[in-house]
Amino acid sequence: MRTDTASTAVVADRSIDETDALDVLGGNERGVVAAMESRALPDWIRRVHERTTWTTSA
């Protein structure tokens, strides 16, 4: 995920299959429609959200 100026990026070190807990879960609007076509991502968000300190979106 990159900032709007592309000067900063957040890069995942693990896949959603390797992650079951996070301190912060966040995202942005890029790729949302395509991501939601898969059941895996929404199911993972619901599961991980139970254990996050903050769940947010930009």
N, C-alpha and C positions, 0 to 999 in steps of 0.2 A: 504494500500500500504506500503510495507516494503523496506528498503534499501537493497542493494545487500549483506550486511553482516548480515542482519536481526536484527541489533541493534537499529534501529529507525523505527517507524511506524506512518503513518498518518491514523487516523480512522474517518470515517464519522459519524456525529451526526444526520444527516437528510438524507432522501432519495432524489432522483432527483425530485420526485413529490412534495416535500416540499421546493425546492430551485429554485428560479427564478433569482437570481443575486449573483455574486461572485466578490471579488476583484481579485483573481487569480484562474485560471482554469488550472490544470496541470495533467499529467498522465504519465504512462510508458507503455512499450510494453506488459506487462503481461495481458493476457485476452483480448487483442484487437480483435482477430478474433472472439471469442465467443461473445464479446460485440457488435460488428458491425453486427452480424446476426440479432439482434433486431433493429427495427426501432426507438424504444424509446430513446436509448442513443444518436445516431447521431442527432436526431431531438432536443433533449435537449441541446446538445453541441452547435448546431447552434443558438438556442434561447438564451442561457446564454452568449455565446460569445459576443453578441451584447452589453452586459452591463459590461463585465469584463475590468479591467485595463490591465491585462496581460493574454493571453491564450498561453500556452506552452506545450511541450511534452519532455520527456526524452528518 
